[in-house]
Amino acid sequence: RASLAVARATGAVFIREVLTGVYESDMGMIAPSLGDLAAYRDAIGASDVALFGNITPEFSSTIGTRTVAERARSASFLGLDVILISGPEAGVPFAMSDLRAAKQAAPQTPVLANTGVTADRLAETLTVADGVIVGTSLKVDGITWNPVDPARARRFMDTARQARSAPAVAS
């Protein structure tokens, strides 16, 4: 709710959260209520704020036996605007199999790689993902808490430009 309130107050166009599923995590149980959140979003006039939902959140594991594909299909059905696929922690790569499973299960919903995206894996990632969220790999020495390294950022963007201009390959 706080993310939505801040987005509404500042004019942000999306929030990035764990919005579906139940997870045990290093920060305690994560059990969002998407229905309550959707009602709140309408009540505060933030229906134009997109919901980016992480279905493989960092520092956690799912409670239950539902696959990534099942969670992606549900997240899409429930109205998430974007599905995020993460690795086990910030800066650690996601599994390409998870990315593929989510995209195949919910082809009508954008799927983004959310952690561990590096310039070296970008072209491969973009053969499946609709986009990426990147942070740690752009930092000095690849350490999350460090400032952005301009050389790493430049290399990443050069690689992104090359990947975008390359002919599409079936995934």
C-alpha positions in Angstrom: 0.0 0.0 0.0 2.8 2.4 0.8 4.4 1.9 -2.6 1.1 2.7 -4.3 0.6 5.8 -2.1 4.1 7.1 -2.9 3.6 6.3 -6.6 0.3 8.2 -6.6 1.8 11.2 -4.7 4.8 11.4 -6.9 3.4 10.6 -10.3 5.4 7.3 -10.6 4.1 5.0 -13.3 4.7 1.6 -11.6 5.5 -0.2 -8.4 7.7 -3.2 -8.1 6.7 -5.6 -5.3 5.8 -9.1 -4.4 2.1 -9.0 -5.2 1.0 -12.6 -5.4 1.8 -15.9 -3.8 3.1 -16.7 -0.3 6.8 -16.9 0.5 9.1 -17.5 3.5 11.9 -15.1 3.4 14.9 -13.7 5.3 12.6 -10.8 6.3 9.7 -13.0 7.5 6.6 -14.3 5.8 5.5 -12.5 2.6 1.8 -12.9 2.0 0.4 -10.1 0.0 -3.3 -9.5 -0.7 -3.7 -8.4 -4.3 -7.4 -8.0 -3.9 -7.0 -5.5 -1.1 -4.2 -3.7 -3.0 -6.3 -3.4 -6.1 -9.2 -1.9 -4.1 -6.8 0.5 -2.5 -5.3 1.5 -5.8 -8.8 2.3 -7.1 -9.7 4.2 -3.9 -6.7 6.5 -4.1 -7.1 7.1 -7.9 -4.0 5.2 -8.8 -5.5 2.8 -11.4 -2.9 4.1 -13.9 0.0 2.9 -11.7 1.2 -0.4 -13.2 1.8 -3.4 -11.0 5.2 -5.1 -11.5 5.0 -8.4 -9.5 7.9 -10.5 -8.5 6.9 -14.2 -8.7 10.4 -15.5 -7.7 11.4 -12.9 -5.0 14.9 -12.6 -3.9 15.9 -13.9 -0.4 12.9 -16.2 -0.3 11.2 -19.4 -1.4 7.7 -20.2 -2.3 5.4 -21.9 0.2 3.7 -24.8 -1.7 4.4 -26.6 -4.8 3.2 -24.4 -7.6 5.6 -24.0 -10.4 6.9 -20.8 -11.9 4.7 -21.4 -14.9 1.6 -21.8 -12.7 2.5 -18.6 -10.7 3.1 -16.7 -13.9 -0.3 -17.8 -15.4 -2.0 -16.8 -12.1 -0.3 -13.4 -11.9 -1.3 -12.6 -15.5 -4.9 -13.7 -14.9 -5.1 -11.6 -11.8 -4.1 -8.6 -13.7 -0.4 -7.9 -13.0 0.9 -5.6 -15.7 4.5 -7.1 -15.6 5.9 -10.3 -14.2 9.4 -10.3 -12.7 11.8 -13.2 -12.5 14.6 -13.0 -9.9 17.5 -15.0 -8.7 18.0 -16.0 -5.1 19.4 -12.6 -4.0 20.2 -9.2 -5.3 22.8 -9.3 -8.1 22.6 -13.1 -8.4 21.4 -14.4 -11.8 17.9 -15.9 -12.2 17.4 -19.3 -13.9 16.8 -19.0 -17.6 14.4 -21.9 -17.2 12.3 -19.8 -14.9 12.3 -16.9 -17.3 11.3 -19.2 -20.2 8.6 -20.9 -18.1 7.0 -17.6 -17.1 7.1 -16.2 -20.7 5.6 -19.4 -22.1 2.9 -19.5 -19.5 1.9 -15.9 -19.8 2.9 -14.8 -23.3 0.5 -11.8 -23.3 2.1 -10.3 -20.2 5.5 -8.7 -20.3 8.1 -10.7 -18.4 11.3 -8.9 -17.1 14.5 -10.4 -15.7 14.8 -8.8 -12.3 18.2 -9.7 -10.8 21.7 -10.7 -11.9 21.5 -9.2 -15.4 25.0 -8.5 -16.7 26.2 -7.3 -20.0 27.6 -10.8 -20.7 24.1 -12.4 -20.4 22.1 -9.5 -21.8 21.7 -10.8 -25.4 20.7 -14.3 -24.2 18.3 -12.8 -21.7 16.6 -10.6 -24.2 15.9 -13.6 -26.5 13.2 -14.5 -23.9 12.6 -11.5 -21.6 10.7 -8.4 -22.7 13.2 -6.3 -20.7 15.4 -6.2 -17.7 15.8 -4.4 -14.4 19.5 -3.9 -13.6 21.4 -2.5 -10.7 24.2 -4.5 -9.1 26.1 -5.3 -12.3 26.4 -1.5 -13.0 28.0 -0.8 -9.6 31.7 -0.4 -8.9 33.1 -3.9 -8.6 29.6 -5.3 -9.0 28.7 -4.7 -5.4 25.1 -3.7 -4.7 25.9 -0.9 -2.2 28.6 0.8 -4.3 27.9 3.7 -6.6 27.3 3.2 -10.3 30.4 2.7 -12.4 30.1 4.7 -15.6 32.3 2.3 -17.5 30.1 -0.7 -16.5 26.9 1.3 -17.4 28.3 2.3 -20.8 29.3 -1.3 -21.6 25.8 -2.5 -20.6 24.1 0.1 -22.7 26.4 -0.6 -25.7 25.5 -4.3 -25.3 21.8 -3.5 -25.1 21.9 -1.4 -28.3 23.7 -4.3 -30.1 21.1 -6.8 -28.7 18.2 -4.6 -29.8 19.6 -4.2 -33.3 20.3 -7.9 -33.8 17.8 -10.0 -35.8 15.1 -11.7 -33.6 15.8 -15.3 -32.7 13.0 -17.7 -31.7 13.2 -18.6 -28.1 
